[in-house]
Amino acid sequence: MVSSRYGIDGLRAAAIASQALGFILIMTLETCLGDAARPWQGMTLALMLLAACWVALMRRYRRNKQRRAMAERVRRAKEDDE
């Protein structure tokens, strides 16, 4: 199980699951279709890369959102002190 100090990190779990499923699908396609699997394997790899990019963008979005919230709290605390 993948966890962080706040509980399960859903994005990390999604990234691991998508990569595992992609590799399993690539191997299964090779086993079942042989050389005819090449285009399907390429599509699977493209989808895996798309999923990885989506996870990276979501992590960046969440991190930036947390930073903005922290900056706003600091700004409010400074205003309250004045």
N, CA and C of each residue as an Amber inpcrd file, in Angstrom:
protein
   246
   0.8440000  -1.1760000   0.0000000   0.0000000   0.0000000   0.0000000
   0.8880000   1.2370000   0.0000000   0.4960000   2.2220000  -0.7750000
   1.2320000   3.4690000  -0.8750000   0.5900000   4.4700000   0.0680000
   1.3810000   5.0620000   0.9520000   0.8100000   6.0280000   1.8710000
   1.7870000   7.1650000   2.1060000   1.2390000   8.2740000   2.5410000
   2.0380000   9.4160000   2.9370000   1.6820000   9.7240000   4.3760000
   2.2210000  10.7790000   4.8970000   1.9190000  11.0670000   6.2910000
   0.4790000  11.5050000   6.4810000  -0.2340000  11.8380000   5.4070000
  -1.6320000  12.2450000   5.4850000  -2.5820000  11.1310000   5.0580000
  -2.1040000   9.9410000   4.8340000  -2.9480000   8.8420000   4.3880000
  -2.4860000   8.3460000   3.0270000  -3.3960000   7.7520000   2.3050000
  -3.0660000   7.1830000   1.0050000  -2.9110000   8.3100000  -0.0170000
  -1.8150000   8.2880000  -0.7430000  -1.5760000   9.2590000  -1.8110000
  -2.2120000   8.7050000  -3.0760000  -3.3900000   9.2070000  -3.3980000
  -4.1630000   8.6840000  -4.5160000  -3.4650000   8.8370000  -5.8490000
  -2.7660000   9.9510000  -6.0440000  -2.0730000  10.1570000  -7.3120000
  -0.9320000   9.1690000  -7.4980000  -0.2070000   8.9100000  -6.4370000
   0.8870000   7.9500000  -6.5360000   0.3410000   6.5540000  -6.8150000
  -0.7400000   6.2020000  -6.1500000  -1.3660000   4.8960000  -6.3850000
  -1.8680000   4.7930000  -7.8250000  -2.4560000   5.8800000  -8.3430000
  -2.9370000   5.8760000  -9.7270000  -1.7840000   5.7210000 -10.7090000
  -0.6680000   6.3880000 -10.4300000   0.4990000   6.2840000 -11.3160000
   1.0430000   4.8610000 -11.3400000   1.1760000   4.2730000 -10.1760000
   1.7050000   2.9040000 -10.0880000   0.7520000   1.9240000 -10.7710000
  -0.5400000   2.0800000 -10.5180000  -1.5210000   1.1700000 -11.1090000
  -1.5530000   1.2910000 -12.6310000  -1.5070000   2.5220000 -13.1480000
  -1.5700000   2.6890000 -14.6040000  -0.3370000   2.1130000 -15.2810000
   0.8240000   2.2850000 -14.6680000   2.0360000   1.7240000 -15.2580000
   2.0240000   0.1970000 -15.1960000   1.5810000  -0.3500000 -14.0840000
   1.5200000  -1.8140000 -13.9500000   0.5330000  -2.4080000 -14.9650000
  -0.6390000  -1.8030000 -15.0660000  -1.6240000  -2.3100000 -16.0220000
  -1.1300000  -2.1810000 -17.4550000  -0.4480000  -1.0850000 -17.7600000
   0.0860000  -0.9010000 -19.1050000   1.1000000  -1.9610000 -19.4750000
   2.0130000  -2.2420000 -18.5550000   3.0290000  -3.2590000 -18.8440000
   2.4090000  -4.6520000 -18.9630000   1.4340000  -4.9330000 -18.1170000
   0.7400000  -6.2230000 -18.2280000   0.0410000  -6.3260000 -19.5710000
  -0.6200000  -5.2460000 -20.0010000  -1.3130000  -5.2620000 -21.2890000
  -0.3300000  -5.4270000 -22.4410000   0.8010000  -4.7580000 -22.3730000
   1.8110000  -4.8910000 -23.4370000   2.2930000  -6.3390000 -23.5390000
   2.5710000  -6.9620000 -22.4150000   3.0260000  -8.3570000 -22.4320000
   1.9240000  -9.2950000 -22.9330000   0.7060000  -9.0430000 -22.5060000
  -0.4140000  -9.8810000 -22.9340000  -0.6390000  -9.7610000 -24.4390000
  -0.5640000  -8.5380000 -24.9560000  -0.7260000  -8.3440000 -26.3990000
   0.3540000  -9.0920000 -27.1770000   1.5810000  -9.0290000 -26.7010000
   2.6860000  -9.7330000 -27.3730000   2.4340000 -11.2370000 -27.3690000
   1.9430000 -11.7460000 -26.2560000   1.6950000 -13.1750000 -26.1350000
   0.5540000 -13.6250000 -27.0500000  -0.4990000 -12.8390000 -27.0800000
  -1.6870000 -13.2410000 -27.8460000  -1.5850000 -12.9430000 -29.3370000
  -1.0080000 -11.8070000 -29.7090000  -1.0390000 -11.3870000 -31.1060000
   0.2990000 -11.4850000 -31.8300000   1.3610000 -11.6860000 -31.0970000
   2.6780000 -11.7670000 -31.7340000   3.0670000 -10.4340000 -32.3550000
   3.5480000 -10.4740000 -33.6120000   3.9840000  -9.2460000 -34.2770000
   2.8250000  -8.3000000 -34.5920000   1.6170000  -8.8070000 -34.6740000
   0.4550000  -7.9530000 -34.9490000   0.1210000  -7.0410000 -33.7710000
   0.7630000  -7.2730000 -32.6430000   0.4900000  -6.4810000 -31.4410000
   1.1910000  -5.1280000 -31.4470000   2.1360000  -4.9150000 -32.3410000
   2.9620000  -3.6990000 -32.3230000   2.1630000  -2.4010000 -32.2660000
   1.1730000  -2.2000000 -33.1500000   0.4320000  -0.9360000 -33.0710000
  -0.3250000  -0.7730000 -31.7480000  -0.8770000  -1.8780000 -31.2420000
  -1.6070000  -1.8290000 -29.9800000  -0.6630000  -1.5600000 -28.8170000
   0.5250000  -2.1190000 -28.8880000   1.5110000  -1.8550000 -27.8440000
   1.9330000  -0.3880000 -27.8630000   2.0920000   0.1560000 -29.0630000
   2.4310000   1.5710000 -29.1760000   1.3380000   2.4610000 -28.5950000
   0.0870000   2.1090000 -28.8600000  -1.0310000   2.8770000 -28.3160000
  -1.0620000   2.7600000 -26.7890000  -0.7910000   1.5700000 -26.2940000
  -0.7610000   1.3580000 -24.8460000   0.3340000   2.2060000 -24.2100000
   1.5050000   2.2190000 -24.8210000   2.6030000   3.0300000 -24.3050000
   2.2390000   4.5140000 -24.3220000   1.6020000   4.9690000 -25.3880000
   1.1790000   6.3730000 -25.4700000   0.1880000   6.7000000 -24.3540000
  -0.7350000   5.7970000 -24.0850000  -1.6940000   6.0150000 -22.9950000
  -0.9990000   6.0290000 -21.6360000   0.0160000   5.1790000 -21.4720000
   0.7770000   5.1710000 -20.2290000   1.4940000   6.5060000 -20.0290000
   2.0720000   7.0270000 -21.1010000   2.7530000   8.3200000 -21.0140000
   1.7610000   9.4460000 -20.7320000   0.6010000   9.3800000 -21.3430000
  -0.4300000  10.3700000 -21.0920000  -0.8680000  10.3420000 -19.6230000
  -1.0370000   9.1550000 -19.0840000  -1.4100000   9.0210000 -17.6730000
  -0.3200000   9.5830000 -16.7620000   0.9440000   9.3210000 -17.0950000
   2.0490000   9.8420000 -16.2890000   2.0800000  11.3670000 -16.3330000
   1.8360000  11.9450000 -17.4930000   1.8050000  13.4130000 -17.6080000
   0.6450000  13.9880000 -16.8170000  -0.5040000  13.3350000 -16.8650000
  -1.6650000  13.7970000 -16.1050000  -1.3700000  13.7890000 -14.6040000
  -0.7510000  12.7070000 -14.1200000  -0.4140000  12.6130000 -12.6990000
   0.5760000  13.7140000 -12.3200000   1.5730000  13.9550000 -13.1610000
   2.5560000  15.0070000 -12.8700000   1.8920000  16.3800000 -12.8270000
   0.9870000  16.6460000 -13.7560000   0.2830000  17.9340000 -13.7550000
  -0.6030000  18.0930000 -12.5270000  -1.2790000  17.0340000 -12.1360000
  -2.1340000  17.1060000 -10.9490000  -1.3040000  17.3190000  -9.6920000
  -0.1520000  16.6720000  -9.6000000   0.7170000  16.8740000  -8.4360000
   1.2070000  18.3100000  -8.3820000   1.5870000  18.8620000  -9.5250000
   2.0400000  20.2620000  -9.5780000   0.9060000  21.2080000  -9.1900000
  -0.3010000  20.9460000  -9.7030000  -1.4540000  21.7760000  -9.3760000
  -1.7170000  21.7630000  -7.8760000  -1.7270000  20.5810000  -7.2770000
  -1.9830000  20.4810000  -5.8390000  -0.8900000  21.1670000  -5.0260000
   0.3580000  20.9880000  -5.4330000   1.4700000  21.6190000  -4.7160000
   1.3610000  23.1410000  -4.8040000   1.0760000  23.6750000  -5.9800000
   0.9350000  25.1180000  -6.1430000  -0.2640000  25.6490000  -5.3630000
  -1.3360000  24.8840000  -5.3240000  -2.5150000  25.2880000  -4.5590000
  -2.1770000  25.3810000  -3.0700000  -1.4090000  24.4140000  -2.5690000
  -0.9870000  24.4550000  -1.1740000  -0.0860000  25.6490000  -0.8990000
   0.8210000  25.9400000  -1.8200000   1.7110000  27.0940000  -1.6490000
   0.9290000  28.3990000  -1.6310000  -0.0510000  28.5280000  -2.5160000
  -0.8740000  29.7440000  -2.5340000  -1.6460000  29.8930000  -1.2330000
  -2.1920000  28.7910000  -0.7250000  -2.9440000  28.8310000   0.5240000
  -2.0210000  29.2290000   1.6810000  -0.8030000  28.7010000   1.6940000
   0.1460000  29.0420000   2.7490000   0.5340000  30.5150000   2.6690000
   0.7770000  31.0100000   1.4640000   1.1330000  32.4210000   1.2880000
  -0.0140000  33.3120000   1.7410000  -1.2400000  32.9100000   1.4690000
  -2.4040000  33.6920000   1.8970000  -2.5160000  33.7030000   3.4210000
  -2.2540000  32.5670000   4.0650000  -2.2890000  32.5150000   5.5300000
  -1.2200000  33.4170000   6.1280000  -0.0260000  33.3990000   5.5430000
   1.0590000  34.2510000   6.0360000   0.6910000  35.7190000   5.8550000
   0.1170000  36.0630000   4.6970000  -0.2800000  37.4450000   4.4370000
  -1.3430000  37.9090000   5.4380000  -2.3140000  37.0600000   5.7050000
  -3.3640000  37.4090000   6.6690000  -2.7950000  37.5660000   8.0720000
  -1.8560000  36.6790000   8.4290000  -1.2480000  36.7610000   9.7660000
  -0.4830000  38.0820000   9.9070000   0.2060000  38.5040000   8.8630000
   0.9310000  39.7800000   8.9070000  -0.0300000  40.9410000   9.0250000
  -1.1610000  40.8680000   8.2940000  -2.1550000  41.9370000   8.3860000
  -2.7530000  42.0090000   9.7780000  -2.9880000  40.8560000  10.4020000
  -3.5620000  40.8250000  11.7570000  -2.5930000  41.4040000  12.7740000
  -1.2800000  41.2070000  12.5550000  -0.2820000  41.7230000  13.4720000
  -0.1550000  43.2370000  13.3960000  -0.5160000  43.8120000  12.2650000
  -0.3730000  45.2620000  12.0970000  -1.5020000  46.0140000  12.6780000
